């Protein structure tokens, strides 16, 4: 199982008010028992450490806090701090969980460098993260941090540096800082450590179950109502099994291919066997493969419609032909270096569709692993552009506007016309 320090859920977003599958809302991670804490730690925010230190500019910047001293030093004022979307500088997160830190701030240059870029950098447990990078003035930043494995409390410190870039500033920092940004209390609870597929995954196979790994053994009775799968907002019927901390979710029917997006939702009622709840609703999304391996497809040009299929003749050249005359189906297979082979089901896996160079029509040739045989599919309306790895993203398979039975598709510059868009129909 992947280590707990993996920043797994930077892509996750909070579901507000139930299973809202819109893209609105702040990005969060799985954690538990985050409480609203409106008590301001004014001592943390207002402690002034702006004494000028002439030994080095780095040391001077590292001790800068929320006010300036005589206008000589760069300064930052944190207008608002959020930990997991709670306005506070004393947050609470679950052990091993990733969590989000946000801040709105105003920065001011030092007198010695009135136009320098200013970098605001946060430190947690020795890790440095750039919160704001740019010219002085008002700004906002969001970063993801990782809670330790053990129940404890740790501090988040900040650095203020006048450097050209965040990387340049980090190279000059020697932790720890004494400028306190906030504190985080780590509590025991349930969190999600890993999912297969991971958040944001693409080209996900459609015939495999989903697997979720939690930080503790999961209560099986809490899974059915709290681990849900959706396709385009509609629930997908699944069966769940639990073995310790691992949940296996098997859809009742095979997932749909064609780069279909699915959303996996975890509700706050998911519990461990010792009664600790997830506490926060969250979701992750992934996208399926364009074509499923082992499935046969008719390939049809959007301009010419469903009456014509892409096929190949005895000369090896491909063309469109009336599907009432001869229907040629295609099968997909993984290309070794990424992408997809397209094999004619009539002639088997020894031959693959290739996007020929120049004005030559596409053709069926012996499978040799050439990049002209590696197809990539880019969504265009209801269909897909078909591009080869060899000719890149500026060219796509095009079916001429001639009589379909004589149309010989060839690679042309991408212009977005419907005769470059192809539809796949499972056979």
ABEGO torsion letter per residue (X at the ends): XBBAABBAAAABBBBBGEBBABABEBBBBBBBGBBBBABBBAAAAABBAABBBAABAAAAAAABBABBBGGABBBBBBABBBBGGBBBABBBBBBGBBBBBBBBBBBBBBAABAABBBBBBBBBGGBBBBABBEBBEBBBBBBBBBBBABBBBBBBBBBBBBBABAAAAAAABBOBBABBABBBBBBBBBBBABBOBBBGBBGBBAABBBBBBBABBBBAAAAAAABBBBBGGBBBBBBBBBBEABBBBBBABBBBBGGBBBBBBBBAABBBAAGBBAGBBBBBBBBBBABBBGBBBBBBBAAAEAABBBBBBAAGBBBBBBAAABBBBBBBBBBAAEEBBBBBAAAEAABBBBBBBEABBBBBBBBAGBAAABBBBBBBEABBBBBBAAAEAABBBBBBABBAAABBBBBBBBAGBAAABBBBBBX
